Amino acid sequence: MAEKSVVKRLQEQVERLIADHERISRECRDLVSQRDKALTEKRRLEEKVKEQEARIRALELTGVMRGSADSVERARARVNSLLREIDRCIAIVSSEQSNDK
């Protein structure tokens, strides 16, 4: 009698584990699908951001061409920023060249 109850409990546990496995497998498939959709949406939004940034740069350039004071200051700040970045790059290259010698 005790053996039957042990076997019955084991059978119930196995059935519960199988049901849990099936449920978790479905959840996993759903989550993978959601992840794939999110990644696709992320890529689409990143492309949109790049397009908008290019549009902003074009509009800023247009403003500079028109000669508005605000855009001239922004253009000047941008040029200064680019020059600082170029100086940093030159310093890095010079440093690497002196280390190679």
Backbone as CSV, one residue per row, in Angstrom:
resi,resn,N_x,N_y,N_z,CA_x,CA_y,CA_z,C_x,C_y,C_z
1,MET,0.811,-1.181,0.000,0.000,0.000,0.000,0.863,1.258,0.000
2,ALA,1.922,1.233,0.819,2.812,2.387,0.898,3.532,2.590,-0.422
3,GLU,3.843,1.485,-1.109,4.520,1.582,-2.388,3.627,2.245,-3.426
4,LYS,2.330,1.955,-3.382,1.401,2.557,-4.332,1.303,4.060,-4.123
5,SER,1.303,4.484,-2.858,1.200,5.915,-2.596,2.476,6.643,-3.037
6,VAL,3.624,6.008,-2.877,4.883,6.604,-3.315,4.885,6.719,-4.843
7,VAL,4.456,5.658,-5.512,4.409,5.662,-6.973,3.412,6.710,-7.441
8,LYS,2.266,6.798,-6.780,1.247,7.778,-7.159,1.773,9.206,-6.987
9,ARG,2.458,9.471,-5.870,3.043,10.804,-5.643,4.092,11.138,-6.696
10,LEU,4.927,10.158,-7.013,5.948,10.368,-8.046,5.294,10.655,-9.395
11,GLN,4.243,9.906,-9.715,3.538,10.121,-10.966,2.935,11.520,-11.009
12,GLU,2.347,11.973,-9.921,1.766,13.317,-9.859,2.850,14.384,-10.025
13,GLN,3.990,14.156,-9.383,5.093,15.118,-9.498,5.616,15.185,-10.938
14,VAL,5.732,14.018,-11.575,6.199,13.974,-12.957,5.197,14.694,-13.859
15,GLU,3.925,14.459,-13.663,2.907,15.130,-14.466,2.953,16.647,-14.254
16,ARG,3.136,17.051,-13.002,3.234,18.483,-12.701,4.481,19.085,-13.349
17,LEU,5.595,18.362,-13.310,6.825,18.847,-13.942,6.662,18.958,-15.460
18,ILE,5.990,17.984,-16.067,5.756,18.035,-17.513,4.883,19.236,-17.858
19,ALA,3.826,19.465,-17.077,2.943,20.612,-17.319,3.711,21.921,-17.144
20,ASP,4.547,21.989,-16.107,5.370,23.190,-15.895,6.327,23.414,-17.058
21,HIS,6.926,22.343,-17.526,7.859,22.440,-18.649,7.148,22.969,-19.892
22,GLU,5.964,22.451,-20.181,5.208,22.903,-21.350,4.834,24.378,-21.215
23,ARG,4.402,24.775,-20.016,4.015,26.164,-19.776,5.224,27.090,-19.934
24,ILE,6.345,26.702,-19.361,7.554,27.527,-19.435,8.072,27.581,-20.870
25,SER,7.958,26.484,-21.604,8.381,26.482,-23.009,7.537,27.467,-23.823
26,ARG,6.215,27.489,-23.591,5.352,28.457,-24.282,5.743,29.887,-23.923
27,GLU,5.975,30.126,-22.631,6.381,31.464,-22.196,7.700,31.872,-22.854
28,CYS,8.618,30.941,-22.945,9.921,31.216,-23.561,9.740,31.593,-25.027
29,ARG,8.913,30.840,-25.750,8.658,31.163,-27.157,8.019,32.547,-27.290
30,ASP,7.072,32.856,-26.402,6.434,34.174,-26.433,7.450,35.281,-26.166
31,LEU,8.318,35.066,-25.188,9.328,36.074,-24.853,10.333,36.267,-25.988
32,VAL,10.710,35.190,-26.646,11.625,35.297,-27.784,10.964,36.104,-28.894
33,SER,9.693,35.847,-29.128,8.962,36.591,-30.153,8.889,38.077,-29.785
34,GLN,8.590,38.367,-28.528,8.539,39.758,-28.073,9.905,40.432,-28.214
35,ARG,10.966,39.704,-27.869,12.316,40.248,-27.988,12.649,40.587,-29.440
36,ASP,12.294,39.658,-30.335,12.574,39.890,-31.751,11.819,41.108,-32.267
37,LYS,10.574,41.260,-31.866,9.788,42.427,-32.263,10.409,43.702,-31.696
38,ALA,10.849,43.647,-30.443,11.458,44.825,-29.810,12.762,45.204,-30.518
39,LEU,13.552,44.208,-30.900,14.802,44.491,-31.613,14.532,45.116,-32.980
40,THR,13.508,44.613,-33.661,13.142,45.192,-34.956,12.703,46.636,-34.783
41,GLU,11.885,46.889,-33.782,11.420,48.254,-33.506,12.588,49.158,-33.118
42,LYS,13.524,48.615,-32.342,14.694,49.389,-31.939,15.513,49.800,-33.159
43,ARG,15.743,48.854,-34.070,16.498,49.173,-35.278,15.782,50.233,-36.112
44,ARG,14.463,50.112,-36.218,13.686,51.085,-36.977,13.802,52.473,-36.357
45,LEU,13.705,52.520,-35.034,13.805,53.808,-34.343,15.210,54.395,-34.435
46,GLU,16.233,53.548,-34.383,17.604,54.045,-34.534,17.804,54.663,-35.911
47,GLU,17.249,54.024,-36.936,17.341,54.588,-38.285,16.610,55.924,-38.357
48,LYS,15.460,55.995,-37.706,14.700,57.244,-37.701,15.477,58.352,-36.999
49,VAL,16.144,57.994,-35.904,16.961,58.978,-35.181,18.084,59.483,-36.075
50,LYS,18.750,58.569,-36.787,19.830,58.979,-37.689,19.306,59.929,-38.758
51,GLU,18.140,59.599,-39.309,17.550,60.468,-40.330,17.234,61.847,-39.756
52,GLN,16.685,61.875,-38.551,16.322,63.146,-37.930,17.566,63.967,-37.588
53,GLU,18.624,63.276,-37.139,19.866,63.997,-36.844,20.445,64.613,-38.116
54,ALA,20.379,63.870,-39.217,20.864,64.410,-40.492,20.012,65.605,-40.913
55,ARG,18.733,65.494,-40.688,17.830,66.612,-41.030,18.147,67.838,-40.178
56,ILE,18.395,67.626,-38.901,18.740,68.738,-38.006,20.030,69.409,-38.471
57,ARG,21.036,68.592,-38.815,22.295,69.170,-39.299,22.069,69.995,-40.567
58,ALA,21.227,69.472,-41.450,20.937,70.209,-42.685,20.223,71.516,-42.375
59,LEU,19.278,71.477,-41.444,18.560,72.694,-41.070,19.487,73.698,-40.396
60,GLU,20.395,73.206,-39.570,21.352,74.102,-38.928,22.255,74.752,-39.971
61,LEU,22.670,73.968,-40.950,23.504,74.510,-42.020,22.738,75.570,-42.804
62,THR,21.465,75.300,-43.043,20.631,76.280,-43.736,20.549,77.572,-42.935
63,GLY,20.401,77.428,-41.619,20.354,78.610,-40.755,21.643,79.392,-40.803
64,VAL,22.767,78.703,-40.857,24.064,79.375,-40.933,24.172,80.129,-42.256
65,MET,23.698,79.495,-43.312,23.754,80.144,-44.619,22.902,81.417,-44.640
66,ARG,21.812,81.399,-43.900,20.950,82.582,-43.841,21.560,83.664,-42.968
67,GLY,22.432,83.252,-42.065,23.164,84.220,-41.262,22.486,84.624,-39.968
68,SER,21.598,83.790,-39.427,20.989,84.152,-38.151,22.046,84.075,-37.048
69,ALA,21.965,84.989,-36.098,22.995,85.113,-35.054,23.083,83.853,-34.207
70,ASP,21.954,83.295,-33.868,21.947,82.094,-33.033,22.626,80.937,-33.747
71,SER,22.324,80.747,-35.010,22.908,79.630,-35.745,24.396,79.843,-35.975
72,VAL,24.812,81.083,-36.134,26.244,81.373,-36.301,26.989,80.973,-35.038
73,GLU,26.416,81.286,-33.893,27.057,80.906,-32.618,27.112,79.391,-32.474
74,ARG,26.033,78.725,-32.839,26.036,77.264,-32.755,27.055,76.671,-33.729
75,ALA,27.143,77.232,-34.917,28.119,76.744,-35.898,29.536,76.965,-35.391
76,ARG,29.765,78.125,-34.806,31.090,78.430,-34.258,31.429,77.445,-33.134
77,ALA,30.461,77.171,-32.260,30.685,76.215,-31.171,30.965,74.820,-31.716
78,ARG,30.238,74.437,-32.766,30.450,73.124,-33.378,31.839,73.019,-34.000
79,VAL,32.250,74.061,-34.705,33.589,74.069,-35.309,34.654,73.988,-34.220
80,ASN,34.474,74.754,-33.148,35.434,74.698,-32.032,35.492,73.304,-31.428
81,SER,34.339,72.672,-31.283,34.294,71.316,-30.749,35.039,70.349,-31.664
82,LEU,34.818,70.477,-32.968,35.522,69.612,-33.929,37.028,69.846,-33.902
83,LEU,37.436,71.109,-33.764,38.866,71.405,-33.685,39.495,70.791,-32.436
84,ARG,38.789,70.871,-31.312,39.302,70.242,-30.084,39.438,68.733,-30.268
85,GLU,38.455,68.119,-30.926,38.511,66.689,-31.176,39.696,66.346,-32.087
86,ILE,39.924,67.152,-33.106,41.074,66.944,-33.998,42.374,67.069,-33.217
87,ASP,42.469,68.082,-32.336,43.669,68.251,-31.509,43.905,67.024,-30.635
88,ARG,42.829,66.477,-30.044,42.968,65.274,-29.209,43.475,64.104,-30.047
89,CYS,42.940,63.964,-31.256,43.379,62.873,-32.137,44.852,63.027,-32.506
90,ILE,45.257,64.236,-32.822,46.660,64.491,-33.161,47.554,64.162,-31.973
91,ALA,47.117,64.539,-30.774,47.905,64.252,-29.574,48.038,62.747,-29.361
92,ILE,46.980,62.013,-29.598,47.022,60.561,-29.424,47.969,59.937,-30.441
93,VAL,47.851,60.353,-31.699,48.721,59.809,-32.743,50.175,60.152,-32.440
94,SER,50.439,61.391,-32.035,51.811,61.802,-31.707,52.351,60.984,-30.550
95,SER,51.501,60.759,-29.549,51.906,59.972,-28.388,52.236,58.545,-28.798
96,GLU,51.425,57.952,-29.660,51.677,56.585,-30.105,52.945,56.501,-30.958
97,GLN,53.171,57.525,-31.763,54.383,57.522,-32.583,55.632,57.652,-31.720
98,SER,55.564,58.479,-30.671,56.736,58.625,-29.805,56.970,57.371,-28.982
99,ASN,55.908,56.634,-28.654,56.055,55.378,-27.921,56.626,54.266,-28.805
100,ASP,56.350,54.338,-30.112,56.853,53.326,-31.040,58.354,53.470,-31.276
101,LYS,58.880,54.677,-31.080,60.301,54.917,-31.359,61.168,54.371,-30.308
